[in-house]
Amino acid sequence: MTDQPRSNAVRAPGATYRVQFHAGFTLRDVLAIVPYLHALGVTHLYASPILKARPGSTHGYDVLDHSALNPEIGSEADLAELSRALRDRGMGLLLDAVPNHMSVGTGNAWWADVLEHGPASSFAAAFDIAWHDSPRPQMAGRLLLPVLGDQYGAVLESGEFQPVFEEGGFHVRVHDNRLPLDPRTYGQVLAPASRDVRERHGAEHPSAIELASILHAVQGLPPRTDPDEARQAEGRLEVIAIRRRLSELAERFPEAAAAVAGTLTKLAGTPGDPTSFAALDELLEAQAYRPCFWRVASDEINYRRFFDVNDLAALSTERREVFAAVHSTWFRWLREGIADGLRIDHPDGLFDPKEYLARLQTSVGRTPPGPTDDGTGHNGAGGLYVVVEKILGDGEELPAAWECAGTTGYEFIHALNGLFVDPASEGALTNFYQQFTGLDDPWPEVVYRSKRQATQGALASELNALAHQLDRIARLDRRSRDFTLNGIRKALREVVACFPVYRSYVNGSVGDTDKAVVGKATRWAYRRNPVLGKAVFDFIRDTVLLKDSPSGPASEEYHALQRRFAGKFQQVTSPVAAKGVEDTAFYVFNRLVSLNEVGGEPGKFGWKPEQVHAFLHARAAAPGGLSPLSTHDTKRGEDVRARLNVLSELTAEWTQHVSRWSGYNRAHKTEVDDRLAPDANEEYLLYQTLVGAWPGRAGVSDEFRQRIRDYMKKALAEAKVHTSWINPNAEYEAAVAAFIDRTLDPQQSDTFLLELDEFADRVAGLGRINSLAQTLIRCTAPGVPDTYQGTESWDLSLVDPDNRRPVDYTARASWLHELDTQGTAAADLARNLADPRAKLFVTATALRCRRDQQELFAHGDYVPVEATGERGANAFAFLRTSGTGAALVVTTRLPASLRDGWGGTALTLPSEWADAAWKNLLTGELISSRDAQLPLSEVLKGFPVALLICDTGT
């Protein structure tokens, strides 16, 4: 029976604060800010991955060892001390768990063993490797290893492969990789060394006898393909003995050691003499892996990756022994009360997320609560608190059967961000964007094209593997036997590109949602490609949905292959969606880039208040998920988005400015391959980025220029129009960087910079009102408010790694102390919202209120409050109620149209609160309603947002 966790470890967070651990920000550093986080109103520290990662990792998702804490961030004692400090203040710890993949760089003992022993490795089944699915016969039982910077032959003959003897075994060093040699192939080193010793010293010499004995032991090892597990286990024990004896050569048998060293030197070859590398080539060809040029991975890699990252190999976490090994440390920390819950990274990469989450709950000895629980979904008082990084499509819901509290909240960002976009400007902004850039493809078309590009490029190998699996199924039935492999591949590519969500969840059973999304994908794919014939699309649909063969009841072999294909198909549609949408289309469709956010739908131009109310009301029924505005994966920070949303209100001014700016800056462009760089779409993205992140002309430093250059370089590579990560166009990238430098140089672009500064300053002022509004809503709406590091104050970060820059916590703690000791904070800050304390003031006030009234905000009802009057569309308000307690949240939206104030606009309260007295926690003012009306001119006269508390029971 699993040890039960301490009772105080079973708690859902009230408010989380995300920190990014790395060598420059350690457990001790976070320990120092615990008092500040508590003063801010945070209940749970939300940690980035803290297991041992690749040295120098700044994010922790490249885990090397699931059994150990990352030594770069501290020790187990440091972690225990941090946990105690949190608990002493009634706080807890939420851990980011990465169960899908591992870094396969140097230091991963599992991967090293797989490289050494291939399918015979004890860890061969831990990774999702297609050992026998390659169309190339010579790759059966071998792993494609894309680690070379050039073609294999060129790297070999340059002498970059260096055979070495280290730590009792033979390896080959190439670049930063140390590749172990299979002990079964040691004979190719030991045999010539043994001959050399015999010739020099005679067959009876101790060194000759020892080498001959070791060589005999090597020759007795079972082949990698031997299916006898007992023999393989004996072989692994023999390898330990062989290594021990080899390690002793230098001390006990120096002549043997010298001969081995000489053989390795000769084996390394001589650059300029191609024939001298034949032996090393033969040795490498005998390994369980084939080193290859990294570009080969896109077409032929035979292990599943995290998206298209070659050095992040996917794990077979669905296997119980792998699940246990991967989760052992997290479970220990949960049992010991170090941690309170888990955030599960990328659940769509799992073979069966539903089964995984159920196993997660039972593995820690907690029984998930039933439908009569406390309202936090599956994870209330009885279950482990778990949230999943599930990206929901527009209108998609989290599967009800998943035993988790909710998601990490990208759908919350999408809904709330849309509230501050004016739908009325969609037509005008769309027309200008199309005229300026010459691009008129609607968002769905950009998505389709981008996803299709992913299946032809970065993820082509995954699609090829799927096609071969489906081809094997097709050959088992007479109705599908005539489908060609090429036709199947084409049809699959179209279905995957047309898939309307990240994935389906067919795993042994098929739900109505699965039928709907798979059916929609195959219908759309057929409409786009009728020449392929409807039959092949129907065949794909029926296979994914586990239907019987059209010819009648299918064999068990047929169904087994179906289940395997369906699982793998679902593990492909998710990375294709991520690469196609998040990492391509979001950088191509630049109409209004504040909408281009993870989980967002840039084709949907804004949300009406009633739609946001409906979303938040539904969220109140299952309020355990996180409510962020920024995460480590968002494409730009929340305050940048808040500014850019203002462009939807100032469309006429914005388009006029862009037209003039383009004229000013045309001379700064450079012609590359008969085209100007940047192109109009990239230039339009740059102007939005500058307006969104503009620090004021006095703040345009060398650091800011470099941040913009770095951002645009990443944006260009992600868009994959003129350059990419795989095929970089250095000349084009340099031309865009030069354009940025010239446009931000006062000596060359003074008029542009004056206009930009004036316009961006106006946008920033309005954007701050948007930001305060979304901050207050985040902190008070149903869900668990989640603050990303540093964003409690103004933060103009862009996409990672820009959003991992150091945070000045000393300043923030000082600011918070000033606010706590200053009686006129709201009035002072209202006169200067640029003050870095303004957003901190709203955040701390709301989070503290939430912590003080946990029941009200964690489980209280959500009641929309209507604003009536000429400016009713500019207000967004709601009540949180529980028993006799209530909180009224009032915010401003679309602030550009409020130049003349609120006029007679008022909030209409529900009858039960018609005569209530309210206290504004931000200003300290007392306000009473009259005939169920609260005039907005009174509620918001001292500050652009209001948090009012009422308790009729006092």
MOBEL-V979318 format. One record per helix or strand of 3 or more residues. SS is the DSSP state (alpha for helix, beta for strand). FROM is the first residue (numbers start at 1). TO is the last residue. If there is no record, write none. Layout:
# MOBEL-V979318
ss=SS from=FROM to=TO
ss=SS from=FROM to=TO
This chain:
# MOBEL-V979318
ss=alpha from=7 to=9
ss=beta from=15 to=19
ss=alpha from=27 to=40
ss=beta from=44 to=47
ss=beta from=51 to=53
ss=beta from=63 to=69
ss=alpha from=76 to=88
ss=beta from=92 to=97
ss=beta from=101 to=103
ss=alpha from=109 to=120
ss=alpha from=124 to=126
ss=alpha from=137 to=139
ss=beta from=143 to=148
ss=alpha from=152 to=157
ss=beta from=162 to=166
ss=beta from=169 to=174
ss=beta from=177 to=180
ss=alpha from=183 to=185
ss=alpha from=187 to=201
ss=alpha from=206 to=219
ss=alpha from=229 to=247
ss=alpha from=249 to=252
ss=alpha from=254 to=267
ss=alpha from=274 to=285
ss=beta from=289 to=293
ss=alpha from=294 to=300
ss=beta from=309 to=315
ss=alpha from=320 to=335
ss=beta from=341 to=344
ss=alpha from=347 to=349
ss=alpha from=353 to=363
ss=beta from=385 to=388
ss=alpha from=410 to=419
ss=alpha from=423 to=437
ss=alpha from=443 to=456
ss=alpha from=460 to=474
ss=alpha from=485 to=497
ss=alpha from=512 to=528
ss=alpha from=530 to=532
ss=alpha from=534 to=544
ss=alpha from=556 to=582
ss=alpha from=585 to=587
ss=alpha from=593 to=595
ss=alpha from=609 to=622
ss=beta from=626 to=628
ss=alpha from=638 to=648
ss=alpha from=651 to=668
ss=beta from=670 to=672
ss=beta from=675 to=677
ss=alpha from=680 to=693
ss=alpha from=697 to=699
ss=alpha from=702 to=719
ss=alpha from=730 to=743
ss=alpha from=746 to=780
ss=beta from=784 to=788
ss=alpha from=802 to=804
ss=alpha from=809 to=821
ss=alpha from=825 to=830
ss=alpha from=837 to=852
ss=alpha from=854 to=859
ss=beta from=861 to=868
ss=alpha from=872 to=874
ss=beta from=875 to=882
ss=beta from=885 to=892
ss=alpha from=895 to=897
ss=beta from=906 to=908
ss=alpha from=911 to=913
ss=beta from=917 to=920
ss=beta from=926 to=928
ss=beta from=933 to=935
ss=alpha from=936 to=939
ss=beta from=946 to=951
